[in-house]
Structure formats: C-alpha cells, structure tokens
Amino acid sequence: PVCYLTCLPPRIWQCGNGHLTCDTCHHHTRSCPLCRTPFSNVRPLTAERLAAQIPTPCRNQIHGCDTCLPWSDRQLHEAECDLAMGHCPVLSCTSQVQLSRVVEHLTSVHSWSEDFVHHKLDPDNLSFSSSISTTTYLHSLQDQQNWWWGPQCIGFDGNMFFLLISRRVENQVAGYFNFWIWVAGNQRTARRYRYCISVEGGDCELVTYTAAPVCLETGLEEIREHQTSLLLSDGAVKRMIRANERLHYSVKFYKSQ
C-alpha cells in the first residue's frame, strides 16, 4: 500500500531503519513497506521540516489549478481556491461539483427554479423558524441513511447556505438525527460566519448548537464522524416533539468577529 508520492507534512513516519512513509500510507500498513520492520515513535523532524519547504501542487490540480506552493502557503491557498470541488447538497446525488457552480448544478441537474431560496436573510432579519414531521421515521429501525429533510436554501450576505437534517440508524438499534448547515463556498468563506440552531421541546426545553457552516468539501460521513453538527438521539427527539409529531427548530446567522 505505497503511493510513491512525496511525503507531506504535517506528519511523516519512519521505521527503525530510517525509511520514510507518508501519513496516508501509514494508516494502511502496520510495518515499513520497504523492509517490513516496525514503525518508530521517533519523528523524523529534519525530513518533516524539509518537506514543508518543497513546493507541491494544489489538491485541485486535476480540476485545472496550476498553483504550486510550500506546505503552509499551499494550505492557505487551498482554503480559498476558486477551483475547489464539493458535494452536491442533495444527499441522494453523488456528483462532485465545483463550489462556484453549485447553483448552476442545482438548476440544471435537479431542475430547481432559479428562485429556490427558501429563506432570504439580511442584517434586519437574521433568523427563521420551521419544523419537520417525524411521524414516519421514528417508528422504524431500518437503515435510513438517505432519509433526510432539505436542503433548505438560505441566502445571506451574498452567499448560499443549505440546512440539512438527516436521520441514521446504527445496527438497527438506535437512530440519530444530525442538523447542520453547508455553505456553497470555500473554507475561508465558511470561517466568516456562525450559525446557531435551536431545537425547541415542551416544558421550555431548548437544545442549541453554534458553529461555523460546513464547507461543501466536507461530506456527510465526515460530518457524522467528526460530529460537526447538532446530534440528537431518537429518544431526545421523541421527548421534544409536539402535536402531530412535529419537531420545531429555529436558525440564526451572524458574521464572525
């Protein structure tokens, strides 16, 4: 399992004989792929510092970006690269879409109208409230990874955001709801904003989650793995639903300081 590519920072591994392995390949092998000796816990700092100075191409090279920079500068560039690719906000769609062309993809591939923004926010109107029906979903323990609500499209400060709510059942035992907001922009754009989602239950119960929007470069599985979302169990949702098994929530946007 060797990629034969340049070992990149921030972590390079070495075996007892000094052979180097990149972090990606290290995750796929238990011993040095060259001599089969165990990996050492001693970091090859000289190699890591040298690798940090070697110009390497932007990860979006295959999409047309010809930028080549040392590691730290490359990270800054990739956070705002105009050719970055991301996931379609429609969870059932597996297409990779250029972030600057997400709206074009939604209108051309998914036949959304050009006026599909559900919530148009401005400095005088930074929030909205809504609810979802949970009638069908809470009474089933089948695997429903693509059972989702949304995306609800939100226009704010000249950018497009998408509210997603998804339910996943693990081992046919317990279900979990994830609530998060994607932004149709790069990582630099995502860091400019914060949102707060509040789920409201009976008896004045309120669960809130505040975070930066998630860049569309980050997929659903990574969102779940790193829990960059509001996570509620089936039990919590059952406790918080109101009449007609509806779950009420509100979302507020603001710019980062």
DOPA-983619 format. One record per residue (C-alpha): residue number from 1; residue in three letters; y, x, z. Coordinates in nm, 2 decimals. Last residue first. Example, Ala and Ser with C-alpha at 12.3 -4.5 7.8 and 13.67 -1.06 7.14 Angstrom:
[site 2 SER [-0.11 1.37 0.71]]
[site 1 ALA [-0.45 1.23 0.78]]
//
This chain:
[site 257 GLN [3.88 -1.60 1.48]]
[site 256 SER [3.61 -1.78 1.29]]
[site 255 LYS [3.71 -2.09 1.10]]
[site 254 TYR [3.62 -2.43 1.21]]
[site 253 PHE [3.36 -2.70 1.13]]
[site 252 LYS [3.23 -2.99 1.34]]
[site 251 VAL [2.90 -3.18 1.30]]
[site 250 SER [2.79 -3.50 1.46]]
[site 249 TYR [2.44 -3.64 1.54]]
[site 248 HIS [2.26 -3.97 1.59]]
[site 247 LEU [1.88 -4.01 1.58]]
[site 246 ARG [1.77 -4.35 1.47]]
[site 245 GLU [1.46 -4.52 1.60]]
[site 244 ASN [1.59 -4.87 1.53]]
[site 243 ALA [1.79 -4.85 1.85]]
[site 242 ARG [1.84 -4.51 1.99]]
[site 241 ILE [1.66 -4.18 1.96]]
[site 240 MET [1.71 -3.91 2.23]]
[site 239 ARG [1.37 -3.92 2.41]]
[site 238 LYS [1.17 -3.94 2.09]]
[site 237 VAL [1.38 -3.64 1.95]]
[site 236 ALA [1.31 -3.43 2.26]]
[site 235 GLY [0.94 -3.51 2.24]]
[site 234 ASP [0.92 -3.43 1.87]]
[site 233 SER [1.07 -3.09 1.95]]
[site 232 LEU [1.43 -2.99 1.88]]
[site 231 LEU [1.55 -2.67 1.72]]
[site 230 LEU [1.91 -2.62 1.62]]
[site 229 SER [1.91 -2.35 1.36]]
[site 228 THR [1.89 -1.97 1.31]]
[site 227 GLN [1.55 -1.98 1.47]]
[site 226 HIS [1.45 -1.64 1.35]]
[site 225 GLU [1.11 -1.76 1.22]]
[site 224 ARG [1.24 -2.11 1.12]]
[site 223 ILE [1.54 -1.97 0.93]]
[site 222 GLU [1.31 -1.71 0.77]]
[site 221 GLU [1.07 -1.98 0.65]]
[site 220 LEU [1.36 -2.19 0.51]]
[site 219 GLY [1.51 -1.91 0.30]]
[site 218 THR [1.80 -1.68 0.37]]
[site 217 GLU [1.99 -1.59 0.05]]
[site 216 LEU [2.15 -1.93 0.09]]
[site 215 CYS [2.38 -1.78 0.36]]
[site 214 VAL [2.33 -1.95 0.70]]
[site 213 PRO [2.65 -2.11 0.85]]
[site 212 ALA [2.78 -1.93 1.16]]
[site 211 ALA [2.66 -2.07 1.48]]
[site 210 THR [2.70 -2.34 1.75]]
[site 209 TYR [2.42 -2.57 1.88]]
[site 208 THR [2.47 -2.88 2.09]]
[site 207 VAL [2.24 -3.11 2.28]]
[site 206 LEU [2.40 -3.42 2.44]]
[site 205 GLU [2.26 -3.67 2.69]]
[site 204 CYS [2.51 -3.94 2.79]]
[site 203 ASP [2.24 -4.18 2.91]]
[site 202 GLY [2.11 -4.21 2.55]]
[site 201 GLY [2.10 -3.93 2.31]]
[site 200 GLU [2.35 -3.74 2.10]]
[site 199 VAL [2.27 -3.45 1.88]]
[site 198 SER [2.57 -3.21 1.84]]
[site 197 ILE [2.61 -2.96 1.56]]
[site 196 CYS [2.88 -2.70 1.59]]
[site 195 TYR [2.99 -2.50 1.29]]
[site 194 ARG [3.14 -2.15 1.25]]
[site 193 TYR [3.31 -1.99 0.95]]
[site 192 ARG [3.43 -1.66 0.81]]
[site 191 ARG [3.09 -1.50 0.86]]
[site 190 ALA [2.93 -1.72 0.59]]
[site 189 THR [3.17 -1.59 0.33]]
[site 188 ARG [3.08 -1.23 0.40]]
[site 187 GLN [2.72 -1.32 0.38]]
[site 186 ASN [2.75 -1.46 0.03]]
[site 185 GLY [2.84 -1.81 -0.07]]
[site 184 ALA [2.69 -2.16 -0.11]]
[site 183 VAL [2.67 -2.21 0.26]]
[site 182 TRP [2.37 -2.34 0.44]]
[site 181 ILE [2.39 -2.56 0.76]]
[site 180 TRP [2.11 -2.60 1.01]]
[site 179 PHE [1.90 -2.86 1.19]]
[site 178 ASN [1.53 -2.79 1.25]]
[site 177 PHE [1.30 -3.06 1.39]]
[site 176 TYR [0.96 -2.97 1.54]]
[site 175 GLY [0.63 -3.14 1.54]]
[site 174 ALA [0.33 -3.08 1.77]]
[site 173 VAL [-0.05 -3.08 1.73]]
[site 172 GLN [-0.15 -3.09 1.37]]
[site 171 ASN [-0.16 -2.71 1.39]]
[site 170 GLU [0.22 -2.70 1.36]]
[site 169 VAL [0.41 -3.00 1.22]]
[site 168 ARG [0.75 -2.93 1.05]]
[site 167 ARG [1.05 -3.15 1.03]]
[site 166 SER [1.36 -3.06 0.83]]
[site 165 ILE [1.73 -3.15 0.87]]
[site 164 LEU [1.97 -2.98 0.62]]
[site 163 LEU [2.35 -2.98 0.61]]
[site 162 PHE [2.48 -2.81 0.29]]
[site 161 PHE [2.81 -2.63 0.26]]
[site 160 MET [3.04 -2.58 -0.04]]
[site 159 ASN [3.36 -2.37 -0.02]]
[site 158 GLY [3.73 -2.44 -0.09]]
[site 157 ASP [3.82 -2.46 0.27]]
[site 156 PHE [3.56 -2.73 0.34]]
[site 155 GLY [3.34 -2.95 0.12]]
[site 154 ILE [3.02 -3.07 0.27]]
[site 153 CYS [2.70 -3.17 0.09]]
[site 152 GLN [2.43 -3.35 0.27]]
[site 151 PRO [2.10 -3.18 0.18]]
[site 150 GLY [1.95 -3.39 0.29]]
[site 149 TRP [1.67 -3.52 0.51]]
[site 148 TRP [1.34 -3.34 0.50]]
[site 147 TRP [0.97 -3.38 0.48]]
[site 146 ASN [0.88 -3.06 0.29]]
[site 145 GLN [0.69 -2.90 0.58]]
[site 144 GLN [0.52 -3.23 0.65]]
[site 143 ASP [0.18 -3.12 0.78]]
[site 142 GLN [0.02 -3.44 0.92]]
[site 141 LEU [0.10 -3.53 1.28]]
[site 140 SER [0.24 -3.87 1.20]]
[site 139 HIS [0.42 -4.13 1.41]]
[site 138 LEU [0.75 -3.93 1.44]]
[site 137 TYR [0.79 -3.92 1.07]]
[site 136 THR [0.80 -4.28 0.95]]
[site 135 THR [1.05 -4.42 1.20]]
[site 134 THR [1.28 -4.11 1.23]]
[site 133 SER [1.58 -4.26 1.07]]
[site 132 ILE [1.88 -4.03 1.04]]
[site 131 SER [2.23 -4.05 1.18]]
[site 130 SER [2.59 -3.96 1.09]]
[site 129 SER [2.91 -3.81 1.23]]
[site 128 PHE [3.18 -3.61 1.07]]
[site 127 SER [3.41 -3.32 1.17]]
[site 126 LEU [3.71 -3.11 1.07]]
[site 125 ASN [3.96 -3.38 0.96]]
[site 124 ASP [4.32 -3.25 0.99]]
[site 123 PRO [4.24 -2.90 0.88]]
[site 122 ASP [4.03 -3.04 0.59]]
[site 121 LEU [3.68 -3.18 0.54]]
[site 120 LYS [3.53 -3.37 0.25]]
[site 119 HIS [3.19 -3.51 0.35]]
[site 118 HIS [2.94 -3.64 0.10]]
[site 117 VAL [3.03 -3.41 -0.19]]
[site 116 PHE [2.84 -3.54 -0.50]]
[site 115 ASP [3.14 -3.57 -0.73]]
[site 114 GLU [3.00 -3.37 -1.02]]
[site 113 SER [2.70 -3.61 -1.03]]
[site 112 TRP [2.36 -3.46 -0.93]]
[site 111 SER [2.12 -3.44 -1.22]]
[site 110 HIS [1.88 -3.20 -1.03]]
[site 109 VAL [1.87 -2.93 -1.30]]
[site 108 SER [2.22 -2.96 -1.45]]
[site 107 THR [2.43 -3.09 -1.15]]
[site 106 LEU [2.25 -2.90 -0.88]]
[site 105 HIS [2.23 -2.58 -1.08]]
[site 104 GLU [2.60 -2.59 -1.17]]
[site 103 VAL [2.69 -2.64 -0.80]]
[site 102 VAL [2.47 -2.33 -0.71]]
[site 101 ARG [2.63 -2.11 -0.97]]
[site 100 SER [2.82 -1.86 -0.76]]
[site 99 LEU [2.52 -1.81 -0.54]]
[site 98 GLN [2.30 -1.72 -0.84]]
[site 97 VAL [2.00 -1.95 -0.81]]
[site 96 GLN [1.63 -1.88 -0.72]]
[site 95 SER [1.43 -2.19 -0.80]]
[site 94 THR [1.16 -2.32 -0.57]]
[site 93 CYS [1.30 -2.68 -0.55]]
[site 92 SER [1.14 -2.91 -0.29]]
[site 91 LEU [1.39 -2.78 -0.03]]
[site 90 VAL [1.70 -2.89 -0.23]]
[site 89 PRO [1.94 -2.62 -0.11]]
[site 88 CYS [1.84 -2.40 -0.40]]
[site 87 HIS [1.76 -2.06 -0.26]]
[site 86 GLY [1.98 -1.75 -0.32]]
[site 85 MET [2.08 -1.48 -0.56]]
[site 84 ALA [2.36 -1.23 -0.52]]
[site 83 LEU [2.56 -1.15 -0.84]]
[site 82 ASP [2.90 -1.16 -0.68]]
[site 81 CYS [2.81 -0.90 -0.42]]
[site 80 GLU [2.98 -0.97 -0.09]]
[site 79 ALA [2.73 -0.88 0.17]]
[site 78 GLU [2.57 -0.65 -0.08]]
[site 77 HIS [2.88 -0.43 -0.09]]
[site 76 LEU [2.90 -0.38 0.28]]
[site 75 GLN [2.53 -0.29 0.29]]
[site 74 ARG [2.57 -0.05 0.00]]
[site 73 ASP [2.85 0.13 0.18]]
[site 72 SER [2.62 0.19 0.48]]
[site 71 TRP [2.33 0.31 0.25]]
[site 70 PRO [2.51 0.53 0.00]]
[site 69 LEU [2.62 0.35 -0.31]]
[site 68 CYS [2.51 0.24 -0.66]]
[site 67 THR [2.67 -0.06 -0.82]]
[site 66 ASP [2.52 -0.17 -1.16]]
[site 65 CYS [2.48 -0.54 -1.07]]
[site 64 GLY [2.30 -0.72 -1.35]]
[site 63 HIS [2.05 -0.95 -1.19]]
[site 62 ILE [1.78 -0.68 -1.16]]
[site 61 GLN [2.05 -0.46 -0.98]]
[site 60 ASN [2.09 -0.73 -0.72]]
[site 59 ARG [1.94 -0.51 -0.45]]
[site 58 CYS [2.24 -0.27 -0.51]]
[site 57 PRO [2.13 0.07 -0.64]]
[site 56 THR [2.08 0.38 -0.41]]
[site 55 PRO [2.32 0.66 -0.34]]
[site 54 ILE [2.17 0.92 -0.10]]
[site 53 GLN [2.37 0.97 0.21]]
[site 52 ALA [2.17 0.74 0.44]]
[site 51 ALA [1.85 0.91 0.32]]
[site 50 LEU [1.98 1.24 0.46]]
[site 49 ARG [2.04 1.09 0.80]]
[site 48 GLU [1.70 0.93 0.81]]
[site 47 ALA [1.53 1.25 0.70]]
[site 46 THR [1.70 1.45 0.97]]
[site 45 LEU [1.62 1.18 1.23]]
[site 44 PRO [1.25 1.19 1.16]]
[site 43 ARG [1.17 0.95 1.44]]
[site 42 VAL [0.90 1.06 1.69]]
[site 41 ASN [0.66 0.77 1.75]]
[site 40 SER [0.41 0.93 1.52]]
[site 39 PHE [0.19 0.75 1.27]]
[site 38 PRO [-0.18 0.80 1.28]]
[site 37 THR [-0.35 1.04 1.03]]
[site 36 ARG [-0.47 0.89 0.70]]
[site 35 CYS [-0.35 1.19 0.49]]
[site 34 LEU [-0.14 1.02 0.23]]
[site 33 PRO [-0.12 0.66 0.32]]
[site 32 CYS [-0.04 0.76 0.68]]
[site 31 SER [-0.21 0.51 0.92]]
[site 30 ARG [-0.19 0.15 1.02]]
[site 29 THR [-0.07 0.01 0.69]]
[site 28 HIS [0.13 -0.29 0.57]]
[site 27 HIS [0.43 -0.27 0.80]]
[site 26 HIS [0.46 0.10 0.74]]
[site 25 CYS [0.51 0.02 0.36]]
[site 24 THR [0.83 -0.17 0.44]]
[site 23 ASP [0.96 0.08 0.68]]
[site 22 CYS [0.93 0.37 0.44]]
[site 21 THR [0.67 0.64 0.49]]
[site 20 LEU [0.72 1.01 0.54]]
[site 19 HIS [0.46 1.28 0.58]]
[site 18 GLY [0.52 1.51 0.88]]
[site 17 ASN [0.16 1.60 0.97]]
[site 16 GLY [0.16 1.37 1.28]]
[site 15 CYS [0.27 1.08 1.06]]
[site 14 GLN [0.63 0.99 0.98]]
[site 13 TRP [0.83 0.67 0.97]]
[site 12 ILE [1.17 0.59 0.83]]
[site 11 ARG [1.40 0.33 0.99]]
[site 10 PRO [1.76 0.24 0.90]]
[site 9 PRO [1.74 0.36 0.64]]
[site 8 LEU [1.57 0.40 0.31]]
[site 7 CYS [1.26 0.58 0.19]]
[site 6 THR [1.30 0.61 -0.19]]
[site 5 LEU [1.03 0.42 -0.38]]
[site 4 TYR [0.66 0.51 -0.43]]
[site 3 CYS [0.57 0.16 -0.31]]
[site 2 VAL [0.26 0.26 -0.11]]
[site 1 PRO [0.00 0.00 0.00]]
//
